Amino acid sequence: MGHFLLGTPPKTFRLLMDTGSADLWVGGEDCTAQGGGGCGKHQFLGPKSSSTYNQTDTIWAIRYGSGAVLGHLVYDRFEVAGLVLEKFFFGVARNETIQFTPDRIPFDGIAGTARSMISRQRTKTFVEALYEAGLIKDGIASYKIPRVTTMGVQSDGELTLGAMNPANYDPATLVTLSNISPIGFWEVFLQDVKVGGKSIGFTSRNVILDTGTTLFLAPKDDVALLHRDIPGAIYNGHAWTVPCTTTAVITLNFGGKEFPIDPRDLAFIPLDTRDLKGNCASAITEVVLHSGQDHWLLGDVFLKNVYFSTNIRTNQVSIARLPGSP
């Protein structure tokens, strides 16, 4: 989650950082929810709250894996981390589906940081705009994903613009990879996968790294192989479960470096909230991506275990282990 200031006077918006899309949007003052009603207790932007708000005639829409929004393209004052763009183009939603409107949703919109060639608004991402304006020294966005501990406390997440923060990663584990996506995602080649220290023979998988996705998504046959060596894993005909107390470690190899997934992250949601030592829904789930059977989508299940950085200038991705990680 990132904190952004929009409009005049500036208002703070909490935006979900999404490396799997390339559009920034917030709810509008006239926002309505799917099926009627307002868009919840969130922050909204419009001419009533911002004297520098300018709405264009351009209408845009975007559909995510879960949820969709529709609205107008606008331009207004934009600020993040003290960096200011006086005229930044982004979206203001007039309609949102129910995935975004409930009061419990902790964000007011989404900030996409994939490459702008996949922008539905046909605009620059805020990272590209800041870099082209000379406000950051390089076209880098770096992510430390927060983690909720067993005590229910959320660790610090961090977005760093223009560089990588050396305090957030182990330099001995750093690998920099070419982005192989031809259409604007952040995608890298996966060299190998181990489950419990045993290679399972995946040597030709392309992986999209997506901070806007929670789970680890892969084709059905690959998901079955990943669960094969997890003790206690069960397939019910639709989805996989794993023991909530699993100690199985899945390790991904990128660029010759190994990156383990903490076993806590494989057990997603308990099937019975009264039995935390029973079975949990697995965080590795089946999907067929439009890009084909050899593609995976890695969300925060993996990314919270690493420091992750993208560079629009070099079209590269960097990954490293967190300090003190096993």
For each residue, the residues with C-beta under 8 A, 3 or more apart:
1: 14 15 16 17 106 107 146 157
2: 14 15 17 80 111 159
3: 12 13 14 15 80
4: 12 13 15 78 79 80 111
5: 10 11 12 13 77 78 79 80
6: 10 11 13 26 45 50 76 77 78 79
7: 10 11 45 49 50 51 52 53 76 77
8: 50 51 52 76 77
9: 50
10: 5 6 7 77 79
11: 5 6 7 43 45 49 50
12: 3 4 5 43
13: 3 4 5 6 26 43 45 108 109
14: 1 2 3 43 106 107 108
15: 1 2 3 4 24 26 107 108 109 110 111
16: 1 107 109 110 111 212
17: 1 2 111 113 143 159 211 212
18: 21 110 111 112 113 114 210 211 212
19: 112 113 114 141 143 186 209 210 211 212 308 310
20: 112 114 185 186 208 210 211 212 213 297
21: 18 62 64 110 112 114 118 212
22: 112 113 114 115 116 117 118 119 120 125 184
23: 60 62 90 91 110 112 119 120 121 123
24: 15 90 91 109 110 111 112 125 126
25: 62 69 71 90 91 92 93 109 110 121
26: 6 13 15 43 44 45 90 91 92 93 108 109
27: 31 39 42 43 44 45 92 93 96 100 108 109
28: 31 44 45 46 71 72 92 93 94
29: 44 45 46 47 48 49
30: 46 94
31: 27 28 38 39 44 93 94 95 96
32: 36 37 38 39 94 95 96
33: 36 37 38 39 40 95 96 97 98 101
34: 95 96 97 98 101
35: 98
36: 32 33
37: 32 33 101
38: 31 32 33 101
39: 27 31 32 33 42 44 93 96 100 101
40: 33 100 101 102 103 105
41: 103
42: 27 39 103 105 107 108
43: 11 12 13 14 26 27 108
44: 26 27 28 29 31 39 49 108
45: 6 7 11 13 26 27 28 29 49 50 53 74 76 92
46: 28 29 30 49 50 53 92
47: 29 50 53 55
48: 29
49: 7 11 29 44 45 46 53
50: 6 7 8 9 11 45 46 47 53 76 77
51: 7 8
52: 7 8 76 77 86
53: 7 45 46 47 49 50 74 76
54: 74 75 76
55: 47 72 73 74 92
56: 72 73 74 75 89
57: 72
58: 72 73 121
59: 70 71 72 73
60: 23 70 71 72 73 91 120 121
61: 68 69 70 71 120
62: 21 23 25 68 69 91 120
63: 67 68
64: 21 67 68 99 110 212
65: 213
66: 99
67: 63 64 96 97 98 99 100
68: 61 62 63 64 96 97
69: 25 61 62 91 93 95 96 97 100
70: 59 60 61 93 94 95
71: 25 28 59 60 61 91 92 93 94 95
72: 28 55 56 57 58 59 60 91 92 94
73: 55 56 58 59 60 89 90 91 121 123
74: 45 53 54 55 56 89 90 91 92
75: 54 56 87 88 89 90
76: 6 7 8 45 50 52 53 54 87 88 90
77: 5 6 7 8 10 50 52 84 85 86 87 88
78: 4 5 6 84 85 88 90 126 129
79: 4 5 6 10 82 83 84 85
80: 2 3 4 5 83 126 130 161
81: 159 161
82: 79
83: 79 80 130 135 136 161
84: 77 78 79 135
85: 77 78 79 88 126 129 130 133 135
86: 52 77
87: 75 76 77
88: 75 76 77 78 85 126 129
89: 56 73 74 75 121 123 124
90: 23 24 25 26 73 74 75 76 78 121 123 126
91: 23 24 25 26 60 62 69 71 72 73 74 121
92: 25 26 27 28 45 46 55 71 72 74
93: 25 26 27 28 31 39 69 70 71 96 100 109
94: 28 30 31 32 70 71 72
95: 31 32 33 34 69 70 71
96: 27 31 32 33 34 39 67 68 69 93 99 100 101
97: 33 34 67 68 69 100 101
98: 33 34 35 67 101 102
99: 64 66 67 96 105
100: 27 39 40 67 69 93 96 97 105
101: 33 34 37 38 39 40 96 97 98 105
102: 40 98 105
103: 40 41 42
104:
105: 40 42 99 100 101 102
106: 1 14
107: 1 14 15 16 42 110
108: 13 14 15 26 27 42 43 44
109: 13 15 16 24 25 26 27 93
110: 15 16 18 21 23 24 25 64 107 212
111: 2 4 15 16 17 18 24 126
112: 18 19 20 21 22 23 24 119 125 212
113: 17 18 19 22 125 126 127 141 310
114: 18 19 20 21 22 118 125 184 185 186
115: 22 118 125 181 184 185 186 312 315
116: 22 119 123 124 125 128 184
117: 22 183 184
118: 21 22 114 115 183 184 185
119: 22 23 112 116 122 123 124 125
120: 22 23 60 61 62
121: 23 25 58 60 73 89 90 91
122: 119
123: 23 73 89 90 116 119
124: 89 116 119 128 129 132
125: 22 24 112 113 114 115 116 119 128 129 312
126: 24 78 80 85 88 90 111 113 129 130
127: 113 130 131 136 139 140 141 161 312
128: 116 124 125 131 132 139 312
129: 78 85 88 124 125 126 132 133
130: 80 83 85 126 127 133 135 136 161 162
131: 127 128 134 135 136 138 139 162 312 313
132: 124 128 129
133: 85 129 130
134: 131
135: 83 84 85 130 131
136: 83 127 130 131 139 140 161 162 163
137: 162 163
138: 131 162 163 311 313
139: 127 128 131 136 311 312 313 314
140: 127 136 160 161 162 163 164 309 310 311 312 313
141: 19 113 127 159 160 161 309 310
142: 158 159 160 161 163 164 165 168 307 308 309 310 318
143: 17 19 157 158 159 160 211 303 307 308 309
144: 156 157 158 165 168 307 322
145: 157 211 300 303 304 308
146: 1 154 155 156 157 304
147: 154 155 304
148: 152 153 154 155
149: 152 153 154 155
150: 264
151:
152: 148 149
153: 148 149
154: 146 147 148 149 157
155: 146 147 148 149
156: 144 146
157: 1 143 144 145 146 154
158: 142 143 144 165 168
159: 2 17 81 141 142 143
160: 140 141 142 143 163 164 165 168
161: 80 81 83 127 130 136 140 141 142
162: 130 131 136 137 138 140
163: 136 137 138 140 142 160
164: 140 142 160 168 169 307 309 318
165: 142 144 158 160 168 169
166: 169 171
167: 323
168: 142 144 158 160 164 165 307 322 323
169: 164 165 166 173 174 306 307 320 321 322 323
170: 173 174 320 321 322 323 324 325
171: 166 174 320
172:
173: 169 170 257 259 320 321
174: 169 170 171 257 318 319 320
175: 254 255 256 257 318 319 320
176: 255 316 317 318
177: 188 189 254 255 316 317 318 319
178: 188 315 316 317
179: 186 187 188 310 315 316 317
180: 187 188 189 206
181: 115 184 185 186 187 208
182:
183: 117 118
184: 22 114 115 116 117 118 181
185: 20 114 115 118 181 208 210
186: 19 20 114 115 179 181 208 209 210 310 317
187: 179 180 181 206 207 208 209
188: 177 178 179 180 206 207 209 254 317 319
189: 177 180 205 206 207 254
190: 193 202 205 206 207 252 253 254 296
191: 203 253 254 255 256
192: 199 202 203 252 253
193: 190 199 200 202 205 226 250 251 252 253
194: 197 198 199 200 249 250 251 253 258
195: 198 200 226 228 229 230 248 249 250 251
196: 229 230 248 249
197: 194 249 251
198: 194 195 229
199: 192 193 194
200: 193 194 195 225 226 228 229
201:
202: 190 192 193 205 222 225
203: 191 192
204: 294
205: 189 190 193 202 222 294 295 296
206: 180 187 188 189 190 291 294 295 296
207: 187 188 189 190 252 254 295 296 297 298
208: 20 181 185 186 187 289 291 295 296 297 298
209: 19 186 187 188 298 302 303 308 317
210: 18 19 20 185 186 213 297 298 299
211: 17 18 19 20 143 145 299 300 303 308
212: 16 17 18 19 20 21 64 110 112 299
213: 20 65 210 217 297 298 299 300
214: 283 299 300 301
215: 268 283 284 285 299 301
216: 261 283 284 285 296 297 298 299 301 302
217: 213 284 285 286 287 289 296 297 298 299
218: 222 223 226 284 286 287 296 297
219: 222 223 286 287 288 289 293 295 296
220: 223 224 286 288
221: 224 225 293
222: 202 205 218 219 225 226 296
223: 218 219 220 226 227 240 284 285 286
224: 220 221 227 228 235
225: 200 202 221 222 228
226: 193 195 200 218 222 223 230 250 284
227: 223 224 230 233 235 240 242 282 284
228: 195 200 224 225 233
229: 195 196 198 200 248
230: 195 196 226 227 233 242 246 248 266
231: 243 246 248
232: 242 243 246 279
233: 227 228 230 240 241 242 282
234: 240 241 242 279
235: 224 227 239 240
236: 239 240 241
237:
238:
239: 235 236 281 282 285 286
240: 223 227 233 234 235 236 281 282 284 285
241: 233 234 236 271 279 280 281 282
242: 227 230 232 233 234 246 248 266 267 279 280 282
243: 231 232 246 267 277 278 279 280
244: 267 270 275 276 277 278 279 280
245: 267 277
246: 230 231 232 242 243 263 266 267
247: 263
248: 195 196 229 230 231 242 263 266
249: 194 195 196 197 260 261 262 263
250: 193 194 195 226 260 261 266 284
251: 193 194 195 197 258 259 260 261
252: 190 192 193 207 258 259 260 261 298 302
253: 190 191 192 193 194 256 257 258 259
254: 175 177 188 189 190 191 207 257 259 319
255: 175 176 177 191 319
256: 175 191 253
257: 173 174 175 253 254 319
258: 194 251 252 253
259: 173 251 252 253 254 302 305 306 319 321
260: 249 250 251 252 305 325 326
261: 216 249 250 251 252 265 266 301 302 305
262: 249 265 305
263: 246 247 248 249 266 267
264: 150 267
265: 261 262 283 301 302 304 305
266: 230 242 246 248 250 261 263 282 283 284 301
267: 242 243 244 245 246 263 264 270 280 281 282 283
268: 215 280 281 282 283 301
269: 280 281
270: 244 267 273 275 276 278 279 280 281
271: 241 275 278 279 280 281
272: 275 278
273: 270 276
274:
275: 244 270 271 272 278
276: 244 270 273
277: 243 244 245
278: 243 244 270 271 272 275
279: 232 234 241 242 243 244 270 271
280: 241 242 243 244 267 268 269 270 271
281: 239 240 241 267 268 269 270 271
282: 227 233 239 240 241 242 266 267 268 285
283: 214 215 216 265 266 267 268 301
284: 215 216 217 218 223 226 227 240 250 266 301
285: 215 216 217 223 239 240 282
286: 217 218 219 220 223 239
287: 217 218 219 297
288: 219 220 293
289: 208 217 219 292 295 296 297
290:
291: 206 208 295
292: 289 295
293: 219 221 288
294: 204 205 206
295: 205 206 207 208 219 289 291 292
296: 190 205 206 207 208 216 217 218 219 222 289
297: 20 207 208 210 213 216 217 218 287 289
298: 207 208 209 210 213 216 217 252 301 302 303
299: 210 211 212 213 214 215 216 217 302 303
300: 145 211 213 214 303 304
301: 214 215 216 261 265 266 268 283 284 298 304
302: 209 216 252 259 261 265 298 299 305 306
303: 143 145 209 211 298 299 300 306 308
304: 145 146 147 265 300 301
305: 259 260 261 262 265 302 321 322 325
306: 169 259 302 303 319 320 321 322
307: 142 143 144 164 168 169 319 320 321 322
308: 19 142 143 145 209 211 303 317 318 319
309: 140 141 142 143 164 317 318 319
310: 19 113 140 141 142 179 186 316 317 318
311: 138 139 140 314 315 316 317 318
312: 115 125 127 128 131 139 140 315
313: 131 138 139 140
314: 139 311
315: 115 178 179 311 312
316: 176 177 178 179 310 311
317: 176 177 178 179 186 188 209 308 309 310 311
318: 142 164 174 175 176 177 308 309 310 311
319: 174 175 177 188 254 255 257 259 306 307 308 309
320: 169 170 171 173 174 175 306 307
321: 169 170 173 259 305 306 307 325
322: 144 168 169 170 305 306 307 325
323: 167 168 169 170
324: 170
325: 170 260 305 321 322
326: 260
